[in-house]
Amino acid sequence: MKDLKFEQKRSLTRLEAADQLTALAAALRKGEDAELELSPGTLSLRIADDLRSEIEVEIGDGEIELEIEFTWSTGSSRKEPARKAAGTAKAVGTAKAAGTAKAAGTAKAATRKKARRA
C-alpha cells in the first residue's frame, strides 16, 4: 500500500506544460521542501539531495510519450524497507496533463505529444 497517491489529469497548452516543468526544476534546484502548484491545490514534497532518474520514450498509436522520472528515498526511520514517494507532473503535449504524487520520494515529470504525420 502506498502512503499517499495524488493524480491529476487535465488539458494544457505547451506553455502551461513548460511552466509546470519549470516549477519542478526550480523545486529540484532549491532542494529540501518543494511546493508545486497543481490546481486545485499545492503538492508539498521533501526532495533528497541524491536522486535516481529514468527517461522513457514511447512512440505508437499516433502519440509520442516522454517520461522523466526522479526517485529518492524518504529516509524514514521505519524498520520496513523505505517506500517510494512521488510527485509526478505529466504533461501531454497536445493538451492533456496529469500530476501524480505517490508517496514521498518520486517526482515524475512527463510530456506526451501527439505524433503528427508529415
C-alpha positions as protocol buffer text, in pm:
chain_id: "A"
residue {
  index: 1
  type: MET
  ca { x: 0 y: 0 z: 0 }
}
residue {
  index: 2
  type: LYS
  ca { x: 123 y: 349 z: -84 }
}
residue {
  index: 3
  type: ASP
  ca { x: 145 y: 615 z: 186 }
}
residue {
  index: 4
  type: LEU
  ca { x: -7 y: 871 z: -50 }
}
residue {
  index: 5
  type: LYS
  ca { x: -118 y: 889 z: -410 }
}
residue {
  index: 6
  type: PHE
  ca { x: -221 y: 1203 z: -593 }
}
residue {
  index: 7
  type: GLU
  ca { x: -324 y: 1202 z: -956 }
}
residue {
  index: 8
  type: GLN
  ca { x: -450 y: 1479 z: -1180 }
}
residue {
  index: 9
  type: LYS
  ca { x: -531 y: 1479 z: -1549 }
}
residue {
  index: 10
  type: ARG
  ca { x: -615 y: 1789 z: -1749 }
}
residue {
  index: 11
  type: SER
  ca { x: -556 y: 1959 z: -2079 }
}
residue {
  index: 12
  type: LEU
  ca { x: -263 y: 2202 z: -2109 }
}
residue {
  index: 13
  type: THR
  ca { x: -109 y: 2427 z: -2365 }
}
residue {
  index: 14
  type: ARG
  ca { x: 257 y: 2378 z: -2447 }
}
residue {
  index: 15
  type: LEU
  ca { x: 339 y: 2693 z: -2245 }
}
residue {
  index: 16
  type: GLU
  ca { x: 146 y: 2566 z: -1942 }
}
residue {
  index: 17
  type: ALA
  ca { x: 335 y: 2236 z: -1963 }
}
residue {
  index: 18
  type: ALA
  ca { x: 663 y: 2431 z: -1979 }
}
residue {
  index: 19
  type: ASP
  ca { x: 561 y: 2636 z: -1673 }
}
residue {
  index: 20
  type: GLN
  ca { x: 482 y: 2317 z: -1480 }
}
residue {
  index: 21
  type: LEU
  ca { x: 819 y: 2164 z: -1569 }
}
residue {
  index: 22
  type: THR
  ca { x: 998 y: 2492 z: -1487 }
}
residue {
  index: 23
  type: ALA
  ca { x: 836 y: 2494 z: -1141 }
}
residue {
  index: 24
  type: LEU
  ca { x: 950 y: 2136 z: -1088 }
}
residue {
  index: 25
  type: ALA
  ca { x: 1305 y: 2226 z: -1198 }
}
residue {
  index: 26
  type: ALA
  ca { x: 1311 y: 2523 z: -958 }
}
residue {
  index: 27
  type: ALA
  ca { x: 1195 y: 2298 z: -673 }
}
residue {
  index: 28
  type: LEU
  ca { x: 1470 y: 2047 z: -754 }
}
residue {
  index: 29
  type: ARG
  ca { x: 1733 y: 2325 z: -753 }
}
residue {
  index: 30
  type: LYS
  ca { x: 1606 y: 2461 z: -423 }
}
residue {
  index: 31
  type: GLY
  ca { x: 1608 y: 2119 z: -255 }
}
residue {
  index: 32
  type: GLU
  ca { x: 1451 y: 2007 z: 71 }
}
residue {
  index: 33
  type: ASP
  ca { x: 1083 y: 2106 z: 78 }
}
residue {
  index: 34
  type: ALA
  ca { x: 932 y: 2176 z: -262 }
}
residue {
  index: 35
  type: GLU
  ca { x: 585 y: 2310 z: -328 }
}
residue {
  index: 36
  type: LEU
  ca { x: 428 y: 2256 z: -668 }
}
residue {
  index: 37
  type: GLU
  ca { x: 105 y: 2432 z: -764 }
}
residue {
  index: 38
  type: LEU
  ca { x: -126 y: 2166 z: -906 }
}
residue {
  index: 39
  type: SER
  ca { x: -476 y: 2306 z: -912 }
}
residue {
  index: 40
  type: PRO
  ca { x: -686 y: 2282 z: -713 }
}
residue {
  index: 41
  type: GLY
  ca { x: -410 y: 2269 z: -451 }
}
residue {
  index: 42
  type: THR
  ca { x: -41 y: 2257 z: -373 }
}
residue {
  index: 43
  type: LEU
  ca { x: 173 y: 1944 z: -359 }
}
residue {
  index: 44
  type: SER
  ca { x: 449 y: 1957 z: -97 }
}
residue {
  index: 45
  type: LEU
  ca { x: 742 y: 1717 z: -119 }
}
residue {
  index: 46
  type: ARG
  ca { x: 1070 y: 1682 z: 67 }
}
residue {
  index: 47
  type: ILE
  ca { x: 1335 y: 1627 z: -201 }
}
residue {
  index: 48
  type: ALA
  ca { x: 1659 y: 1448 z: -110 }
}
residue {
  index: 49
  type: ASP
  ca { x: 1999 y: 1560 z: -239 }
}
residue {
  index: 50
  type: ASP
  ca { x: 2061 y: 1233 z: -423 }
}
residue {
  index: 51
  type: LEU
  ca { x: 1813 y: 1113 z: -684 }
}
residue {
  index: 52
  type: ARG
  ca { x: 1783 y: 829 z: -932 }
}
residue {
  index: 53
  type: SER
  ca { x: 1647 y: 907 z: -1277 }
}
residue {
  index: 54
  type: GLU
  ca { x: 1477 y: 724 z: -1561 }
}
residue {
  index: 55
  type: ILE
  ca { x: 1395 y: 859 z: -1905 }
}
residue {
  index: 56
  type: GLU
  ca { x: 1148 y: 672 z: -2124 }
}
residue {
  index: 57
  type: VAL
  ca { x: 1021 y: 748 z: -2475 }
}
residue {
  index: 58
  type: GLU
  ca { x: 736 y: 554 z: -2634 }
}
residue {
  index: 59
  type: ILE
  ca { x: 607 y: 606 z: -2986 }
}
residue {
  index: 60
  type: GLY
  ca { x: 291 y: 435 z: -3102 }
}
residue {
  index: 61
  type: ASP
  ca { x: -80 y: 469 z: -3170 }
}
residue {
  index: 62
  type: GLY
  ca { x: -26 y: 815 z: -3316 }
}
residue {
  index: 63
  type: GLU
  ca { x: 133 y: 954 z: -2997 }
}
residue {
  index: 64
  type: ILE
  ca { x: 478 y: 1026 z: -2858 }
}
residue {
  index: 65
  type: GLU
  ca { x: 517 y: 988 z: -2482 }
}
residue {
  index: 66
  type: LEU
  ca { x: 821 y: 1123 z: -2297 }
}
residue {
  index: 67
  type: GLU
  ca { x: 855 y: 1042 z: -1928 }
}
residue {
  index: 68
  type: ILE
  ca { x: 1123 y: 1178 z: -1698 }
}
residue {
  index: 69
  type: GLU
  ca { x: 1113 y: 1016 z: -1355 }
}
residue {
  index: 70
  type: PHE
  ca { x: 1307 y: 1104 z: -1040 }
}
residue {
  index: 71
  type: THR
  ca { x: 1308 y: 871 z: -739 }
}
residue {
  index: 72
  type: TRP
  ca { x: 1458 y: 919 z: -393 }
}
residue {
  index: 73
  type: SER
  ca { x: 1442 y: 764 z: -50 }
}
residue {
  index: 74
  type: THR
  ca { x: 1205 y: 904 z: 208 }
}
residue {
  index: 75
  type: GLY
  ca { x: 1470 y: 846 z: 475 }
}
residue {
  index: 76
  type: SER
  ca { x: 1205 y: 719 z: 714 }
}
residue {
  index: 77
  type: SER
  ca { x: 1315 y: 556 z: 1037 }
}
residue {
  index: 78
  type: ARG
  ca { x: 1069 y: 267 z: 996 }
}
residue {
  index: 79
  type: LYS
  ca { x: 1208 y: -86 z: 1014 }
}
residue {
  index: 80
  type: GLU
  ca { x: 1034 y: -190 z: 691 }
}
residue {
  index: 81
  type: PRO
  ca { x: 1203 y: -114 z: 359 }
}
residue {
  index: 82
  type: ALA
  ca { x: 1184 y: 251 z: 260 }
}
residue {
  index: 83
  type: ARG
  ca { x: 886 y: 326 z: 40 }
}
residue {
  index: 84
  type: LYS
  ca { x: 897 y: 548 z: -261 }
}
residue {
  index: 85
  type: ALA
  ca { x: 719 y: 876 z: -261 }
}
residue {
  index: 86
  type: ALA
  ca { x: 630 y: 1051 z: -577 }
}
residue {
  index: 87
  type: GLY
  ca { x: 545 y: 1379 z: -728 }
}
residue {
  index: 88
  type: THR
  ca { x: 460 y: 1333 z: -1088 }
}
residue {
  index: 89
  type: ALA
  ca { x: 387 y: 1606 z: -1326 }
}
residue {
  index: 90
  type: LYS
  ca { x: 274 y: 1463 z: -1655 }
}
residue {
  index: 91
  type: ALA
  ca { x: 214 y: 1698 z: -1940 }
}
residue {
  index: 92
  type: VAL
  ca { x: 51 y: 1570 z: -2251 }
}
residue {
  index: 93
  type: GLY
  ca { x: 173 y: 1784 z: -2536 }
}
residue {
  index: 94
  type: THR
  ca { x: -135 y: 1811 z: -2749 }
}
residue {
  index: 95
  type: ALA
  ca { x: -330 y: 1907 z: -2446 }
}
residue {
  index: 96
  type: LYS
  ca { x: -356 y: 1654 z: -2167 }
}
residue {
  index: 97
  type: ALA
  ca { x: -168 y: 1675 z: -1839 }
}
residue {
  index: 98
  type: ALA
  ca { x: -154 y: 1464 z: -1527 }
}
residue {
  index: 99
  type: GLY
  ca { x: 3 y: 1530 z: -1189 }
}
residue {
  index: 100
  type: THR
  ca { x: 73 y: 1228 z: -974 }
}
residue {
  index: 101
  type: ALA
  ca { x: 232 y: 1222 z: -632 }
}
residue {
  index: 102
  type: LYS
  ca { x: 259 y: 873 z: -495 }
}
residue {
  index: 103
  type: ALA
  ca { x: 421 y: 897 z: -152 }
}
residue {
  index: 104
  type: ALA
  ca { x: 728 y: 1091 z: -59 }
}
residue {
  index: 105
  type: GLY
  ca { x: 1018 y: 1013 z: -286 }
}
residue {
  index: 106
  type: THR
  ca { x: 947 y: 1006 z: -660 }
}
residue {
  index: 107
  type: ALA
  ca { x: 897 y: 1311 z: -872 }
}
residue {
  index: 108
  type: LYS
  ca { x: 796 y: 1221 z: -1220 }
}
residue {
  index: 109
  type: ALA
  ca { x: 757 y: 1468 z: -1499 }
}
residue {
  index: 110
  type: ALA
  ca { x: 634 y: 1356 z: -1833 }
}
residue {
  index: 111
  type: THR
  ca { x: 541 y: 1522 z: -2155 }
}
residue {
  index: 112
  type: ARG
  ca { x: 328 y: 1343 z: -2412 }
}
residue {
  index: 113
  type: LYS
  ca { x: 272 y: 1478 z: -2760 }
}
residue {
  index: 114
  type: LYS
  ca { x: 50 y: 1355 z: -3038 }
}
residue {
  index: 115
  type: ALA
  ca { x: 262 y: 1246 z: -3331 }
}
residue {
  index: 116
  type: ARG
  ca { x: 197 y: 1448 z: -3639 }
}
residue {
  index: 117
  type: ARG
  ca { x: 202 y: 1291 z: -3980 }
}
residue {
  index: 118
  type: ALA
  ca { x: 405 y: 1467 z: -4244 }
}
